[in-house]
Amino acid sequence: SAGEAYSAGVEVMIQKKLAEDFYGMISGSYSRSRYKGYNDIWRDRVYDNIFNFNFEGGYLPDDEWEFKIRWTYAGGAPYTPFDIAQSTQLREGIWDLDRINSERLPYYHSLNLRVDKRFYFTNSNMIVYLSIWNAYSRENVAQYVWDEVKNEQGTMKQWSTLPVLGIEYEF
């Protein structure tokens, strides 16, 4: 193989460990991940979001309750666009192979919230939690697809708000 690839980046993180009732972490990263094949053209790799920013934190008012938050913001991932003229003519999605990973999805961001209730037993404990993923219902684009019924490019989005109820048992 005459191909090459590289990944490089930097990440900064600040963490406040539990002291009193609050804890948290803020992190940010900048990175690039690229490759080239036998044709000697450099292209962005699939997971090359360029930047990511995260905030996580929590509040423990007592031994039984915990409230958590996580917010993520990231650059758009690269994707290969459709050849619109050829896709329309053939009524199916045809990638424009001259433009591999040349376009980017919109920026991504999401807010997750969670509340835990802890129950203590003699030699174990149980956590019942409610988590709300994508709490403000951001319509993040997962990928672009070809809609063969409408014969046009469509958008596949990630889930909107998703409640998650769970139980964890620790022993």
C-alpha positions in Angstrom: 0.0 0.0 0.0 1.2 3.5 -0.8 -1.3 5.0 1.5 -0.5 7.3 4.5 -2.4 8.5 7.5 -1.9 10.7 10.5 -3.8 11.8 13.6 -2.7 14.7 15.8 -4.3 16.8 18.4 -4.3 18.4 21.8 -6.8 18.2 24.7 -7.1 20.3 27.8 -9.1 19.2 30.8 -10.0 20.9 34.1 -11.5 18.7 36.8 -13.0 19.6 40.2 -13.2 16.5 42.3 -15.8 16.1 44.9 -15.2 18.6 47.7 -18.4 19.6 49.5 -21.4 18.8 47.3 -20.3 19.6 43.7 -18.0 18.0 41.2 -17.3 18.7 37.5 -15.1 18.5 34.5 -14.6 20.7 31.5 -12.6 19.5 28.5 -11.8 20.7 25.0 -9.9 19.2 22.2 -8.6 20.1 18.8 -7.5 17.3 16.5 -7.0 16.4 12.8 -7.1 12.9 11.4 -6.4 12.5 7.6 -5.3 9.9 5.1 -4.3 9.6 1.5 -4.4 6.6 -0.8 -2.6 5.6 -4.0 -3.9 8.7 -5.8 -2.0 11.0 -3.4 -5.1 13.0 -2.4 -5.3 13.9 1.3 -8.8 13.4 2.8 -10.4 13.8 6.2 -11.1 10.6 8.1 -14.6 9.7 9.0 -14.3 10.7 12.7 -12.4 13.9 12.2 -14.7 16.3 14.1 -11.8 18.8 14.5 -13.0 20.0 17.9 -14.9 18.7 20.9 -16.0 20.5 24.0 -17.6 18.7 27.0 -18.9 19.8 30.4 -19.9 17.3 33.0 -20.9 18.0 36.6 -23.0 16.9 39.5 -24.5 17.8 42.8 -24.9 15.5 45.8 -27.2 17.1 48.4 -27.0 14.0 50.6 -26.1 10.3 50.6 -29.3 9.3 48.8 -29.6 11.7 45.9 -27.4 12.8 43.0 -28.1 15.2 40.1 -25.9 15.1 37.0 -25.5 17.1 33.8 -23.5 16.6 30.6 -23.3 18.9 27.7 -21.4 18.1 24.5 -20.5 20.3 21.5 -18.6 19.0 18.5 -17.6 19.9 15.0 -19.4 18.2 12.2 -18.1 14.9 10.9 -17.0 14.7 7.3 -19.1 12.9 4.8 -19.2 12.1 1.1 -21.9 13.9 -0.8 -24.2 12.4 -3.3 -23.8 13.1 -7.0 -27.2 14.7 -7.3 -27.6 14.6 -11.1 -26.6 10.9 -11.3 -28.7 9.9 -8.2 -31.8 11.7 -9.6 -31.3 10.0 -13.0 -30.8 6.5 -11.5 -33.3 7.0 -8.7 -30.8 5.8 -6.1 -28.1 7.4 -4.0 -24.8 7.5 -5.9 -21.8 8.9 -4.0 -19.7 11.6 -5.6 -16.4 9.7 -5.4 -14.4 12.7 -6.5 -15.5 14.4 -3.3 -14.9 11.7 -0.6 -15.3 13.2 2.9 -15.2 16.7 1.4 -18.3 18.0 3.1 -19.2 18.2 6.8 -22.3 17.5 8.8 -23.7 20.4 10.9 -22.2 20.9 14.4 -23.5 18.6 17.0 -24.6 19.4 20.5 -26.7 17.8 23.2 -27.6 18.1 26.9 -28.1 15.0 29.1 -29.6 15.2 32.6 -29.8 12.5 35.2 -31.1 12.1 38.7 -30.2 9.1 40.9 -31.9 7.8 44.1 -29.7 5.5 46.1 -31.1 2.8 48.5 -28.7 1.2 51.0 -28.9 -2.4 52.2 -26.6 -4.4 54.6 -24.0 -5.5 52.0 -25.2 -3.8 48.8 -27.0 -0.8 47.4 -29.4 -0.1 44.6 -29.6 3.0 42.4 -32.8 4.0 40.6 -32.2 6.7 38.0 -34.0 8.8 35.4 -31.9 10.2 32.6 -33.1 12.5 29.9 -30.9 12.4 26.8 -30.9 15.4 24.5 -33.0 17.3 26.9 -33.6 20.3 24.7 -34.5 18.1 21.7 -31.8 19.3 19.3 -32.2 17.8 15.9 -28.7 16.6 15.3 -28.0 15.2 11.8 -26.7 11.6 11.8 -26.3 11.3 8.1 -27.7 12.2 4.7 -29.6 9.5 2.8 -31.1 9.2 -0.6 -34.9 9.0 -0.4 -35.8 6.8 -3.4 -39.6 7.5 -3.1 -39.1 11.3 -3.4 -36.0 10.9 -5.5 -34.1 13.4 -3.5 -31.5 13.7 -0.7 -33.0 13.3 2.7 -31.7 13.8 6.3 -31.5 11.1 8.9 -31.5 12.7 12.4 -30.5 11.3 15.7 -33.1 10.8 18.4 -34.8 13.8 19.9 -35.5 13.8 23.6 -35.1 10.3 25.0 -36.0 9.4 28.6 -34.1 6.5 30.2 -35.2 4.8 33.4 -32.8 2.3 35.0 -31.8 0.3 38.0 -28.3 -0.5 39.1 -27.5 -3.0 41.8 -24.1 -2.8 43.5 -22.7 -5.6 45.7 
